[in-house]
């Protein structure tokens, strides 16, 4: 029988019956393969995507399958070949399980901080992750302050017992030439060798110590070449010292109350500014307005800004004309780097950071209020104003950090003074006094702040000055308020000095091996200082 006759007989059959003795054709083979495939699909997926059960179509199966065929002609032979039909969703569509979603890494954001493991995975995806984006806060968990690195203030000469440290500052030199200056409420100035300093059973010992004032010393600042330093005291004066000889070089008189802060002009060994509780900021020049008295000089200010941070007394009565302006205390000042003619200041009356041009003329009348060159204001919150205790400038001179008594540290753009660009806070950080200070690491990535509860909080900062990693290191060692903090200026070591109202100054160094062993010793946990890492959810 010819192939054409067999194909025609099969296609014209109405009841689908096949002659069992006929020869198998191409039509039979393709039709059988199609039926076998449909059975496998119905077994693997008993229900369609619409929720209905997949069943075979009613009627003759050969007729249903015949509708799936398309006739074509090839070399004058009529041969039927199957094609993929358009399925009905309720009958023929197969519901395939959706593929499991592939977990995606978050896109690398410019300036954000990542752990070392996450940074490696981002680099594998060919994303730009530099060393600046890798978090290094885990190293600070090994910061340790053993008994040998603690200095306990004692009664010296006529100083009262239980003298408290008020400020400490590292010199600009590093290595063996580095020195750490400590001033206290007894008027003493002490110098320490933070790298190779001798330590005995009683802790650290100063390499030099002398009486600088007859009253408390609130601040100390090294000049650029570390040969001299200036101190600010409650005796209403500032004094200039020869560090090597511990000799008094000059006395600066002009303030009427305690001098709270001093700041040298950037890369200038002749000019500095001072801030006082009398509300004034005074500028001094070692080359002008001086009178020699014996072996020392007496200086007068070259410029004065009065009532730099004024506040309101009885603010509710101002509308009735009974309120008055008062000169608030200027708690901290800082000379800027990008413009050496500008200084920033904060006070006890508000969170405002004011920027002053030291070349501006002083007020000629007592009733005139000074006008700052710029100011960084907080958005109106409706609450009462809070004071600010300290100012810190980062190594690049682009970010300014102010510690406020509302338990926040505000980040300001020093190049473009306006509203703060970010804020830092932590449950462990409390700023309840004007003795709380902050300090920036030499790499510009860590900001340390003292706290009223005795903790020292270290935030890790990204290139925008924000704590994008939401992690912080907490140093626990002082049992009372930890007021002053200072970073070692060199990049070859990570070292931190802190002062507390418990009458001690602690020096913190990284020592992973010693820290791990000491944390397991109950006796050392009571007297040593340790560090822990915390994360904000």
QUITADA-V725699 format. One record per residue. PSI is psi in degrees with one decimal (999 if undefined). D_LAST is the distance of its C-alpha to the last C-alpha in Angstrom with 1 decimal. Layout:
PSI;D_LAST / PSI;D_LAST
//
This chain:
138.7;83.4 / 153.2;81.9 / -33.2;78.2 / -41.1;78.7 / -40.7;80.4 / -43.3;77.8 / -41.2;74.9 / -40.4;76.8 / -40.8;77.7 / -37.7;74.1 / -27.7;72.8 / -2.3;75.6 / 130.1;75.2 / -29.7;74.2 / 0.7;73.5 / 7.2;71.5 / 143.2;74.0 / 147.3;74.6 / 118.9;77.7 / -20.5;76.9 / -0.2;79.5 / 165.8;78.4 / 139.9;76.8 / 129.4;72.9 / 176.7;72.0 / -36.2;68.9 / -45.7;68.2 / -43.9;68.1 / -44.6;65.7 / -37.8;63.2 / -42.1;63.4 / -39.5;62.8 / -37.5;59.8 / -42.3;58.3 / -40.4;58.8 / -39.2;57.3 / -39.2;54.2 / -38.1;53.8 / -43.7;54.1 / -40.0;51.3 / -39.2;49.0 / -32.9;49.8 / -39.0;49.1 / -25.8;45.7 / 91.5;44.6 / -17.7;46.3 / 147.7;44.5 / 175.8;44.1 / -22.2;41.0 / -2.3;42.4 / -3.6;42.4 / 151.0;46.3 / 137.0;48.1 / 118.4;49.7 / 161.8;53.5 / 147.1;56.5 / 147.7;58.4 / 159.1;61.5 / -171.9;65.0 / 127.2;66.4 / -35.2;63.7 / -35.9;66.0 / -39.4;66.4 / -41.1;62.6 / -27.5;62.2 / -27.4;65.1 / -16.7;63.3 / 2.0;60.7 / 150.5;63.5 / 129.2;64.7 / 137.0;68.2 / 158.0;68.9 / 131.8;72.1 / 115.9;72.5 / 48.1;75.9 / 13.3;77.7 / 132.3;76.0 / 107.7;73.9 / 129.9;70.9 / 128.2;68.0 / 143.7;64.5 / 148.1;61.2 / 162.9;58.5 / 119.9;54.9 / 168.6;55.2 / 108.4;53.0 / 150.3;51.5 / 130.6;51.1 / -31.1;47.4 / -16.1;48.5 / -53.5;50.9 / -13.5;50.4 / 135.9;46.8 / 128.4;44.7 / 111.1;41.0 / 140.3;39.1 / 140.8;35.6 / 139.6;32.9 / 146.0;31.6 / 136.3;28.1 / 138.2;25.6 / 121.9;25.0 / 133.3;21.4 / 140.7;20.9 / 144.6;19.1 / 143.4;17.3 / 139.7;19.9 / 122.9;20.0 / 139.4;19.3 / 120.1;21.6 / -9.6;20.1 / 163.0;16.6 / 138.0;15.5 / 156.4;15.4 / 165.5;15.9 / -37.9;19.6 / -45.1;19.5 / -37.7;17.9 / -36.9;20.4 / -42.3;23.2 / -36.5;22.5 / -36.2;22.3 / -33.0;25.6 / -26.9;27.2 / 10.8;26.7 / 35.8;28.6 / 151.0;25.8 / 100.5;26.1 / 110.9;23.6 / 174.9;25.1 / -26.0;24.5 / -24.2;22.9 / -5.0;20.0 / 126.8;19.4 / 136.2;16.9 / 12.2;18.9 / -26.7;16.5 / -26.1;17.1 / -32.1;20.7 / -10.9;19.9 / -17.0;19.0 / 5.8;22.8 / 131.2;23.6 / 142.9;26.1 / 90.4;28.5 / 175.7;31.3 / -32.7;34.2 / -14.6;36.4 / 29.0;34.1 / 133.8;34.2 / 122.0;36.8 / 121.8;37.8 / 134.5;39.7 / 168.4;43.1 / 119.6;46.0 / 125.6;48.0 / -115.6;51.5 / 16.4;51.4 / 145.9;47.6 / 154.0;46.3 / 148.8;44.7 / 35.0;40.9 / 139.7;40.5 / 139.4;36.9 / 143.0;35.6 / -28.7;34.7 / 150.3;34.0 / 142.9;34.0 / 138.5;34.3 / 148.9;35.0 / 170.0;38.0 / -19.8;37.9 / 156.0;39.7 / 171.2;38.0 / -143.9;39.3 / -18.2;42.2 / -4.0;42.9 / 142.4;39.5 / 149.2;39.7 / 118.4;37.2 / 134.7;38.6 / 130.4;37.8 / 150.2;39.1 / 178.1;39.2 / -7.1;40.5 / -2.0;43.8 / 11.9;44.7 / 148.2;44.5 / 124.7;43.4 / 140.5;42.4 / 137.0;42.0 / 153.1;40.2 / 102.1;40.3 / -13.6;36.6 / -52.1;37.5 / 26.0;40.7 / 143.4;40.9 / 139.2;42.8 / 129.3;40.9 / -158.7;42.8 / -28.4;42.2 / 0.7;41.5 / -157.2;38.8 / 149.9;39.1 / 139.3;42.3 / 149.5;43.0 / -17.1;45.5 / 147.5;46.8 / 136.0;46.6 / 162.1;48.6 / 126.1;48.7 / -34.8;47.7 / 165.2;47.9 / 5.9;49.3 / -176.9;46.0 / 144.3;42.3 / 120.7;40.9 / -19.0;37.6 / 153.7;37.2 / 141.9;38.7 / 128.9;38.7 / 145.7;40.4 / 174.9;42.7 / -36.9;42.3 / 4.8;44.8 / 12.6;43.7 / -20.8;47.3 / 161.1;46.6 / 155.4;43.9 / 140.9;43.8 / 149.6;42.6 / 133.3;41.9 / 164.9;43.1 / -6.0;43.6 / 13.2;47.3 / 17.6;46.8 / 162.0;47.6 / 149.0;46.2 / 143.2;47.9 / 134.2;48.3 / 142.9;48.7 / 116.4;50.2 / -43.6;47.7 / -39.5;50.2 / -2.9;52.9 / 45.8;50.7 / 139.2;53.1 / 126.7;52.7 / -27.9;53.5 / 155.2;53.0 / 134.2;51.9 / 113.1;50.3 / 140.2;51.3 / -31.3;50.5 / 153.5;47.5 / -3.7;48.3 / -173.7;45.2 / 134.5;42.6 / 119.6;41.5 / -33.6;37.8 / 148.7;37.0 / 153.4;38.9 / 123.8;38.2 / 146.5;40.6 / 140.3;41.3 / 124.7;39.8 / 36.9;42.3 / 126.9;44.9 / 7.7;46.7 / -24.3;48.7 / 137.7;46.4 / 168.5;43.5 / 157.1;42.2 / 150.3;41.4 / 144.0;39.7 / 164.9;40.8 / -15.1;40.2 / 0.2;43.3 / 7.3;41.3 / 154.3;43.1 / 127.8;42.3 / 140.6;45.2 / 136.8;46.0 / 145.3;48.2 / 121.7;50.3 / -13.2;52.0 / -2.0;55.0 / 158.7;55.8 / 50.1;56.7 / 150.2;57.4 / 129.3;60.2 / 127.9;61.2 / 99.7;61.7 / -125.7;63.0 / 2.0;60.7 / 171.4;57.7 / 149.3;57.0 / 127.7;56.0 / 149.7;54.0 / 151.1;53.5 / 149.0;50.8 / -16.2;51.6 / 149.6;49.4 / 134.8;47.6 / 108.6;45.0 / 151.6;45.3 / 50.8;42.8 / -33.0;40.2 / 79.9;37.4 / 154.5;39.3 / -176.7;38.0 / 133.0;39.4 / 128.1;41.2 / 56.7;41.6 / -29.4;39.8 / -18.4;40.7 / 3.0;44.4 / -35.8;44.3 / -24.7;45.5 / 6.2;48.5 / 15.1;49.3 / -5.4;48.6 / 171.5;45.3 / 157.5;45.3 / 139.9;43.4 / 150.7;42.6 / 109.5;41.8 / 164.8;38.4 / 140.3;37.6 / 111.3;36.5 / -27.0;33.8 / 148.9;33.2 / 157.7;34.7 / 127.9;34.1 / 138.2;36.6 / 157.6;35.4 / -42.2;36.1 / -23.1;36.9 / 104.6;39.4 / -7.3;41.0 / -3.0;42.6 / 141.6;39.3 / 148.1;37.4 / 145.8;34.2 / 153.4;34.0 / 159.8;31.9 / -177.3;33.1 / -3.3;32.6 / -19.3;33.2 / 177.4;30.4 / 5.1;27.5 / 136.3;30.0 / 121.2;30.6 / 144.3;34.3 / 128.4;36.1 / 143.0;39.7 / 115.9;42.5 / -11.3;44.4 / -6.3;47.6 / 148.0;47.7 / 150.4;50.5 / 158.7;50.0 / 135.8;50.6 / -20.7;54.3 / 147.5;54.0 / -22.6;52.0 / -11.6;51.0 / 139.7;49.4 / 136.6;45.6 / 150.5;44.4 / 115.4;42.9 / 158.8;40.0 / -30.9;40.0 / 168.7;36.5 / 146.3;33.5 / 108.7;29.8 / 148.6;29.0 / 151.2;25.8 / 143.8;25.7 / 125.5;27.6 / -13.4;25.3 / -12.3;28.2 / 174.9;27.1 / 155.1;29.2 / 147.7;29.1 / 152.0;27.4 / 168.5;28.8 / 137.4;27.6 / -27.9;28.2 / 162.8;28.0 / 139.1;28.2 / 133.6;27.3 / 136.1;28.5 / 165.1;27.1 / -28.6;29.7 / -14.4;30.4 / 17.8;31.1 / -20.6;29.0 / 138.7;26.0 / 129.9;26.3 / 125.4;23.7 / 126.7;24.5 / 120.6;23.0 / 155.1;23.4 / 2.9;24.0 / 20.5;21.4 / 36.7;18.8 / 151.6;17.9 / 120.1;19.2 / 141.4;20.6 / 124.4;21.4 / 149.1;24.9 / 108.5;27.1 / -22.2;30.1 / -26.1;32.2 / 83.4;31.7 / 122.0;31.1 / -148.9;29.6 / 150.5;26.4 / 143.8;23.4 / -14.4;21.6 / 170.7;18.1 / 150.5;16.6 / 138.1;14.6 / 167.4;13.2 / 149.3;11.5 / -27.0;12.1 / -9.5;14.7 / 121.5;16.5 / 128.5;19.5 / 87.8;22.4 / 5.5;25.2 / 163.7;28.2 / 12.0;29.8 / -3.2;30.0 / 128.7;26.3 / 167.8;26.4 / 162.1;24.3 / 143.5;25.4 / 138.4;24.7 / 156.3;25.1 / -24.2;28.2 / -11.3;26.3 / 12.5;24.4 / -9.0;20.9 / 131.9;19.8 / 123.0;20.1 / 142.0;20.7 / 135.1;21.0 / 174.1;22.7 / 149.9;21.7 / -28.2;23.8 / 3.8;22.3 / -9.9;23.5 / 160.9;20.3 / 119.1;20.2 / 132.7;16.9 / 114.1;17.0 / 143.4;14.9 / 128.3;15.4 / 144.6;16.9 / -171.2;18.0 / -8.5;21.5 / 5.8;20.7 / 16.3;19.5 / 156.1;15.8 / 69.2;12.7 / -23.5;11.9 / -12.4;10.4 / 29.3;7.6 / 154.7;9.3 / 152.0;11.9 / 136.7;14.8 / 119.8;16.1 / 123.2;19.9 / 117.0;21.5 / -32.4;25.3 / 142.5;26.6 / -9.0;27.4 / -173.6;27.9 / 129.7;26.7 / 103.0;26.0 / -56.7;27.5 / 140.5;28.5 / 150.8;26.8 / 138.7;28.6 / 142.5;28.0 / 133.2;30.8 / -13.0;32.2 / 153.7;33.1 / -7.8;31.2 / -11.6;32.9 / 155.6;30.8 / 110.8;27.4 / 145.0;28.4 / 138.9;27.1 / 136.7;29.2 / 148.3;28.0 / 141.9;30.2 / 160.1;29.7 / 1.5;31.7 / 8.0;32.4 / 23.6;35.2 / 154.1;33.7 / 127.3;32.7 / 141.4;30.5 / 126.3;30.5 / 130.3;27.6 / 157.4;28.3 / 122.4;26.7 / 91.6;28.3 / -42.1;26.4 / -46.0;29.4 / -35.8;30.0 / -41.1;26.4 / -39.8;26.1 / -35.5;29.4 / -31.5;28.9 / -22.2;25.7 / -4.5;27.8 / 113.6;30.5 / -34.0;30.1 / -41.0;32.6 / -30.1;30.8 / -20.9;27.4 / -25.2;29.2 / -17.5;30.8 / 166.3;28.9 / 132.7;25.8 / 166.6;22.8 / 141.1;19.5 / 152.8;16.1 / 131.7;13.0 / 149.3;9.6 / 134.0;6.3 / 123.9;3.8 / 999;0.0
//
